[in-house]
Amino acid sequence: TLAGAGEPSLRAGIGMHVYTANAAMGDSCLVNSDGDMLLVPQEGTLSIRTEFGTLEVEPNEIAVLGRGMKFSVDVDGASRGYVLELYGRHFELPELGPIGSNGLANSADFLHPTAHYEDRSCPDGFKIFNKFAGQLFEASIAHSPYDVVGWTGNYLPYKYDLRKFMCINSVTYDHPDPSIYTVLTCPSDEPGTA
């Protein structure tokens, strides 16, 4: 953890972290009950298994895993990057204001996984780590938690290729909200403040 503000138990604030990994999580997963997680790989591709399917996320892409989603990360070699943990509301696209409909991140470019069913028992136990109020709790089950046949709705993990981002820049002394570099935002209770 590099920095943060607020408190996960109050559902307000953020945490900023770095990660390094050189091995897959195997028969274990994490459930973050504190908030959404934005993953930004810097080196190495992440294969993120979720109840909804798998996301392959490489450098120059970002992934968002919502509060309460089970996930495991597989890596191929050394991997590192950044994680932004959002304790309050969820990430969303910014209001485009004077930019109009053709700038910044286009909602059609956000990708979600295809449903994938994993039917296997785990006689040695599948460990589930749950982060709640800043603490880790552990449980074990005898099967894979990724045994969901299909899903519906719009609360799901997703990724975005940052190479598709269209930055708008016309600055004289200031620039209008949203920032010209905003991919995702999280509005606060105070209108106009993220």
ZADOMI-992815 format. One record per residue (C-alpha): x, y, z; residue in three letters. Coordinates in steps of 0.001 Angstrom, whole numbers, padded with zeros to 6 digits, always signed. Example, Ala and Ser with C-alpha at 12.3 -4.5 7.8 and 13.67 -1.06 7.14 Angstrom:
2
+012300-004500+007800ALA
+013670-001060+007140SER
This chain:
194
+000000+000000+000000THR
+001443+003358-001062LEU
-001277+005760-000003ALA
-004928+006031+000808GLY
-007707+008172+002155ALA
-010867+007327+004032GLY
-011765+004006+005584GLU
-013121+000800+003995PRO
-015451+000104+006925SER
-017083+003515+006335LEU
-017427+002847+002587ARG
-015567+006068+001824ALA
-012158+006689+000294GLY
-009507+004894-001728ILE
-006401+002771-001308GLY
-003464+002820-003734MET
-001305-000291-003949HIS
+001432-001901-006031VAL
+001651-005633-006724TYR
+004343-008041-007834THR
+003756-011698-008675ALA
+005657-014578-010222ASN
+003270-017466-009475ALA
-000408-018191-010058ALA
-002908-018195-007190MET
-003789-021831-007935GLY
-006672-023150-005849ASP
-007293-019906-004002SER
-009207-016728-004716CYS
-009845-013298-003240LEU
-013168-011614-002556VAL
-012828-007902-001836ASN
-015859-006914+000235SER
-014368-003460+000820ASP
-014691-002079-002687GLY
-014006-002130-006415ASP
-010475-002795-007638MET
-008916-001174-010714LEU
-005911-003213-011885LEU
-003237-001578-014051VAL
-000603-004074-015251PRO
+002788-002512-015908GLN
+004681-005697-016721GLU
+003316-009166-017479GLY
-000125-010306-018602THR
-002749-011196-015995LEU
-005214-014005-016590SER
-008034-013157-014180ILE
-010489-015996-013461ARG
-013866-014871-012122THR
-017309-016354-011575GLU
-018243-014624-014843PHE
-015388-015997-016967GLY
-011768-015094-017650THR
-010222-011748-018574LEU
-006761-011558-020183GLU
-005304-008175-019217VAL
-001963-006998-020561GLU
+000037-003792-020109PRO
-001777-000828-021742ASN
-005084-002295-020554GLU
-006972-001866-017282ILE
-009437-004167-015535ALA
-012130-003475-012945VAL
-013278-006133-010474LEU
-016372-005108-008553GLY
-016979-005420-004832ARG
-017832-008979-003800GLY
-016568-010756-006935MET
-014433-013864-006506LYS
-011255-013821-008596PHE
-007938-015610-009014SER
-004969-014282-010945VAL
-002666-016422-013067ASP
+000610-014973-014341VAL
+003166-016208-016842ASP
+006485-015081-015412GLY
+007233-011909-013512ALA
+004377-009433-013258SER
+003914-006078-011564ARG
+001541-003172-011618GLY
-000851-000986-009684TYR
-004201-001402-007929VAL
-006639+001350-007028LEU
-009186+000230-004464GLU
-012380+002283-004348LEU
-014321+001957-001090TYR
-017374+004074-001897GLY
-019399+003976-005073ARG
-018510+002166-008280HIS
-016387+003297-011206PHE
-018332+004820-014084GLU
-017758+006762-017270LEU
-017602+010524-016740PRO
-020257+012918-017949GLU
-018737+014214-021176LEU
-020054+017768-020831GLY
-018633+020042-023567PRO
-016517+017212-025000ILE
-019542+015605-026633GLY
-020094+011992-027612SER
-016855+011292-029484ASN
-014094+011776-026927GLY
-012412+010006-024040LEU
-013460+006347-023473ALA
-016265+004870-025551ASN
-018543+002499-023612SER
-018566+000048-026551ALA
-014813-000534-026053ASP
-015189-001967-022534PHE
-015044-005762-022701LEU
-016493-008314-020285HIS
-015779-012045-020024PRO
-017733-014846-021648THR
-019353-017235-019168ALA
-017144-020237-018393HIS
-018096-023209-016251TYR
-015463-024978-014135GLU
-016816-028243-012704ASP
-014095-029762-010558ARG
-013716-030874-007003SER
-010808-029756-004842CYS
-010164-032504-002276PRO
-007342-030474-000698ASP
-009675-027473-000440GLY
-010116-024298-002464PHE
-009140-021362-000235LYS
-011295-018246-000339ILE
-009740-015115+001168PHE
-012205-012341+001957ASN
-011018-008780+002554LYS
-013552-007081+004815PHE
-013042-003829+006774ALA
-009332-003942+005963GLY
-008806-007451+007393GLN
-008399-010818+005676LEU
-010573-013815+006510PHE
-010117-017346+005174GLU
-012498-020185+004332ALA
-012100-023424+002403SER
-014538-025242+000119ILE
-014254-028653-001571ALA
-014979-027439-005125HIS
-014069-024636-007487SER
-016069-021423-006884PRO
-016036-020813-010645TYR
-018913-023232-011232ASP
-021350-020605-012523VAL
-022979-021769-015759VAL
-024234-018385-016945GLY
-025020-014891-015743TRP
-027189-011946-016607THR
-027167-008288-015631GLY
-024567-005560-015796ASN
-022611-005966-012532TYR
-019599-007793-013904LEU
-015848-007461-014315PRO
-014561-005651-017381TYR
-011421-004452-019106LYS
-010503-001546-021343TYR
-007682-001117-023846ASP
-006097+002275-023102LEU
-004853+002503-026718ARG
-008498+003217-027699LYS
-008721+006263-025421PHE
-009274+009547-027281MET
-007751+012440-025402CYS
-009243+015852-026131ILE
-006860+018738-025548ASN
-007662+022381-026084SER
-006213+024221-023131VAL
-005611+027918-022769THR
-005552+028446-019003TYR
-007735+025575-017739ASP
-009796+022740-019148HIS
-013469+021908-018597PRO
-014701+019031-016476ASP
-014242+016133-017014PRO
-010480+016108-017179SER
-009149+015423-020651ILE
-007430+012299-019267TYR
-010395+010712-017418THR
-011137+007111-018412VAL
-013294+006205-015389LEU
-014475+008268-012452THR
-016346+007895-009199CYS
-018605+010793-008265PRO
-018725+011836-004632SER
-021716+013018-002621ASP
-020740+016571-003563GLU
-021919+017307-007130PRO
-019095+018046-009549GLY
-016435+016495-007310THR
-014986+013061-008006ALA
